[in-house]
Amino acid sequence: MVQTAPQTPADTLPADSYVVIGRATCYLRQEGDVVELQILEPIPSSYLQSVLQGVPTSYSAICGTTMAQALAMDLGDISAAPAQPCADYEERILAAARTYQSRPEAVNLVPVGTIHRELNYTTEKKRVLNNQRKISKNDNVKQHKYTHEVL
């Protein structure tokens, strides 16, 4: 039997619940061209530690804040320049805030009101938001002719 941790319903999370918002460089493919966008998105606690340990990331800055400030887009410098919220922004804020409820020690990594810019920021692997995979026959795995025969 699998036991799951009790989850806090979204409507019972207090407005001062901690959450981290990141400013990510993403791309949109439009008519053959790739357009750069700045996206604001919540970062769950599990990924926050990886980002702070130096994993290459598309985040140029991250900000510790409260859920109420994040929903009001009151994020200081990282939201000052043209940036837009990610898809399902409110829903993802609630989900990310729940991850910090179960890991309260993560609050000390980026305290509320702090903007952290010393990240391993790179755009080498581009995050294309509307990328579609085109599958062809060449993608099929070549198998030995005896693969499905009993020898």
C-alpha positions as CSV (number, residue, x, y, z in Angstrom):
1,M,0.0,0.0,0.0
2,V,1.3,3.4,-0.9
3,Q,0.9,6.2,1.5
4,T,0.8,9.8,0.4
5,A,1.6,12.9,2.4
6,P,-1.5,14.9,3.2
7,Q,-2.0,17.8,0.8
8,T,-3.2,21.2,1.8
9,P,-6.2,22.3,-0.3
10,A,-5.5,25.5,-2.3
11,D,-8.1,27.5,-0.5
12,T,-6.6,26.8,2.9
13,L,-3.1,28.1,2.1
14,P,-2.5,31.4,3.8
15,A,-1.7,34.4,1.7
16,D,1.7,34.7,3.3
17,S,2.8,31.2,2.2
18,Y,6.3,31.2,0.9
19,V,7.0,30.7,-2.8
20,V,10.0,31.3,-5.2
21,I,9.4,33.0,-8.6
22,G,12.0,32.7,-11.3
23,R,12.5,34.9,-14.4
24,A,13.2,32.4,-17.3
25,T,14.4,33.0,-20.8
26,C,12.1,31.0,-23.1
27,Y,11.5,31.0,-26.8
28,L,8.5,30.8,-29.1
29,R,8.7,29.4,-32.6
30,Q,6.8,31.6,-35.1
31,E,6.8,31.1,-38.8
32,G,10.3,29.6,-38.8
33,D,11.8,32.2,-36.5
34,V,12.5,31.9,-32.8
35,V,11.4,34.8,-30.6
36,E,12.9,35.3,-27.1
37,L,10.5,35.9,-24.2
38,Q,11.0,36.6,-20.5
39,I,8.6,34.4,-18.4
40,L,7.9,34.6,-14.7
41,E,7.1,31.2,-13.2
42,P,7.0,29.5,-9.8
43,I,9.8,27.2,-8.8
44,P,9.0,24.1,-6.7
45,S,11.2,23.4,-3.7
46,S,12.7,20.3,-5.3
47,Y,14.1,22.3,-8.2
48,L,15.2,25.3,-6.1
49,Q,18.0,23.3,-4.5
50,S,19.3,22.1,-7.8
51,V,19.3,25.7,-9.3
52,L,21.2,27.0,-6.3
53,Q,23.8,24.2,-6.5
54,G,24.8,25.3,-10.0
55,V,22.8,23.2,-12.4
56,P,22.6,25.0,-15.8
57,T,19.2,26.8,-15.9
58,S,17.2,29.2,-18.0
59,Y,16.5,31.3,-14.9
60,S,18.4,34.6,-14.9
61,A,17.0,35.6,-11.4
62,I,14.9,34.1,-8.7
63,C,12.9,35.9,-6.0
64,G,11.7,34.7,-2.6
65,T,8.2,36.1,-2.0
66,T,4.8,35.3,-0.5
67,M,1.9,33.8,-2.4
68,A,-0.1,37.1,-2.2
69,Q,2.8,39.2,-3.7
70,A,3.3,36.6,-6.4
71,L,-0.4,36.6,-7.4
72,A,-0.3,40.4,-7.4
73,M,2.9,40.4,-9.6
74,D,4.6,42.5,-6.9
75,L,8.0,40.9,-7.4
76,G,10.4,43.9,-7.5
77,D,13.1,44.0,-10.1
78,I,12.5,40.7,-11.8
79,S,9.0,41.8,-12.9
80,A,10.0,45.4,-13.7
81,A,11.4,44.7,-17.2
82,P,9.0,43.2,-19.8
83,A,8.1,39.8,-18.5
84,Q,4.9,37.8,-18.7
85,P,3.5,35.1,-16.4
86,C,3.7,31.5,-17.5
87,A,0.7,29.5,-18.5
88,D,-1.5,28.5,-15.5
89,Y,0.4,31.0,-13.4
90,E,-2.1,31.0,-10.4
91,E,-2.4,27.3,-10.4
92,R,1.3,26.7,-10.5
93,I,1.9,29.3,-7.6
94,L,-0.5,27.2,-5.4
95,A,1.3,24.0,-6.4
96,A,4.7,25.4,-5.7
97,A,3.6,27.0,-2.4
98,R,2.4,23.5,-1.3
99,T,5.9,22.1,-1.9
100,Y,7.4,24.7,0.5
101,Q,4.8,23.8,3.2
102,S,6.4,20.3,3.4
103,R,10.0,21.6,3.2
104,P,10.1,24.7,5.5
105,E,13.9,24.6,5.6
106,A,13.9,25.7,1.9
107,V,12.6,29.2,3.0
108,N,16.1,30.0,4.2
109,L,17.7,29.4,0.8
110,V,16.1,32.5,-0.7
111,P,14.5,34.6,2.0
112,V,11.3,36.6,1.3
113,G,12.2,39.9,-0.4
114,T,15.6,38.6,-1.6
115,I,16.5,38.4,-5.3
116,H,19.2,35.8,-6.1
117,R,21.1,36.4,-9.4
118,E,24.2,34.2,-8.9
119,L,22.8,31.3,-10.9
120,N,24.3,29.2,-13.7
121,Y,22.2,31.0,-16.3
122,T,22.5,29.7,-19.8
123,T,20.5,29.7,-23.0
124,E,22.5,26.9,-24.6
125,K,19.5,24.5,-24.4
126,K,16.7,26.7,-25.5
127,R,13.3,26.2,-23.8
128,V,10.9,26.4,-26.7
129,L,7.4,26.8,-25.4
130,N,5.4,25.8,-28.4
131,N,7.7,23.1,-29.8
132,Q,6.0,20.2,-31.6
133,R,7.7,16.9,-32.4
134,K,7.5,15.6,-35.9
135,I,7.7,11.9,-35.9
136,S,8.9,10.1,-39.0
137,K,9.6,6.5,-40.1
138,N,13.3,7.2,-39.6
139,D,12.6,7.5,-35.8
140,N,11.6,3.8,-35.6
141,V,14.2,1.5,-33.9
142,K,15.8,-0.9,-36.4
143,Q,15.4,-4.4,-35.1
144,H,17.2,-7.6,-36.0
145,K,15.1,-9.7,-38.4
146,Y,15.0,-12.6,-35.8
147,T,13.6,-10.4,-33.0
148,H,10.1,-11.7,-33.0
149,E,10.9,-15.3,-34.0
150,V,11.5,-18.3,-31.7
151,L,14.9,-19.7,-32.5
